[in-house]
Amino acid sequence: QVQLMESGGGSVQSGGSLTLSCLASGPIFTITAMNWYRQAPEKQRELVATITKNGDTNYAEFVKGRFTISRDYAKVSLQMNSLTPEDTARYYCSANIKTYAWVRAEDFWGYGTLVTVSS
């Protein structure tokens, strides 16, 4: 079974930086895209950034210019700079993975890592 494991969360002061990482393991034939989502308390989960297998990236407006997503095959990272208290959330990694050549790709999720930004 595919597993996604996030790391790198923690507490930081406003204006600080953190780097999140996520490693996919298990049977992987190909990874179409890898994403970072976040969910703040009492809010809906929202897409933060996406990177495709071709390296194309897409960012939510609220992180453009501050966050950078990168990928090295089955590992995706999110460099977060100029953090504000509004970035406080649980950050989730997801990936669209084809586990074997003969199966359809599906989405897998990690359990998330908590980021807390204090003012």
C-alpha positions in Angstrom: 0.0 0.0 0.0 1.2 3.5 -0.8 2.0 5.7 2.2 2.8 9.4 2.3 4.8 10.6 5.3 5.1 14.3 6.0 7.8 15.9 8.2 9.1 19.4 9.0 6.2 21.0 10.7 6.7 22.9 13.9 6.3 26.3 15.6 7.9 29.5 14.2 7.5 33.2 14.7 5.9 35.5 12.2 8.3 36.2 9.4 10.1 32.9 9.8 10.5 30.0 7.5 9.9 26.3 7.5 10.4 23.5 5.0 8.0 20.6 4.8 8.8 17.3 3.2 6.7 14.4 2.1 8.0 11.0 1.0 5.8 8.5 -0.9 6.6 4.9 -0.4 5.2 1.6 -1.6 4.3 0.3 -5.0 4.7 3.3 -7.4 4.6 2.9 -11.1 4.3 6.7 -11.8 3.3 9.8 -9.9 1.2 12.2 -11.9 1.2 15.1 -9.4 2.0 15.9 -5.9 0.3 18.5 -3.8 0.2 20.3 -0.5 -3.0 21.2 1.1 -3.7 22.8 4.5 -6.6 23.0 6.9 -6.8 25.6 9.6 -9.0 25.0 12.7 -12.7 25.2 11.8 -11.9 25.9 8.1 -12.1 23.8 5.0 -9.1 22.1 3.5 -7.5 24.2 0.8 -5.0 23.6 -1.9 -1.7 25.3 -1.3 0.6 24.2 -4.2 0.8 21.5 -6.9 3.7 20.1 -8.9 3.2 17.8 -11.9 5.5 15.0 -13.1 6.8 17.5 -15.7 7.7 20.0 -13.0 4.9 22.4 -13.7 3.8 24.2 -10.5 0.7 26.0 -9.4 0.2 28.0 -6.3 -2.7 29.4 -4.3 -2.8 33.2 -4.5 -2.3 33.5 -0.8 1.2 31.8 -0.9 2.5 33.1 -4.2 5.9 34.6 -3.8 6.3 33.1 -0.3 6.1 29.3 -0.8 8.0 27.1 -3.2 7.1 23.6 -4.1 9.7 21.2 -5.4 9.9 17.5 -6.1 12.5 14.8 -6.5 10.6 11.7 -7.8 8.7 10.4 -4.8 9.6 13.3 -2.4 7.9 16.7 -2.5 9.0 19.6 -0.4 7.4 23.0 0.4 9.7 25.8 1.3 7.6 28.4 3.3 9.0 31.8 3.8 7.6 35.0 5.4 5.1 33.0 7.4 2.2 34.8 9.1 -0.2 33.6 11.8 -2.7 33.1 9.0 -0.5 30.2 7.7 -1.2 28.3 10.9 -2.7 25.0 9.8 -2.2 21.3 9.5 -0.5 20.7 6.1 -1.2 17.6 4.2 0.6 16.0 1.3 -1.3 14.3 -1.4 -0.2 12.5 -4.6 -1.9 11.1 -7.6 -0.2 7.7 -8.1 -0.5 4.9 -10.5 0.7 1.9 -8.4 1.0 -0.5 -11.3 0.8 -0.1 -15.1 -2.6 -1.9 -15.3 -4.4 0.1 -12.6 -6.0 3.5 -12.6 -4.2 6.3 -10.8 -5.7 7.3 -7.5 -5.1 9.9 -4.8 -3.2 9.1 -1.7 -3.0 11.3 1.4 -0.6 11.7 4.4 -1.8 12.3 7.9 -0.5 15.9 7.9 2.0 17.9 9.8 1.2 20.9 12.1 2.5 24.3 11.4 2.0 27.0 14.0 3.0 30.6 13.4 3.0 33.0 16.3 2.8 36.7 16.1 
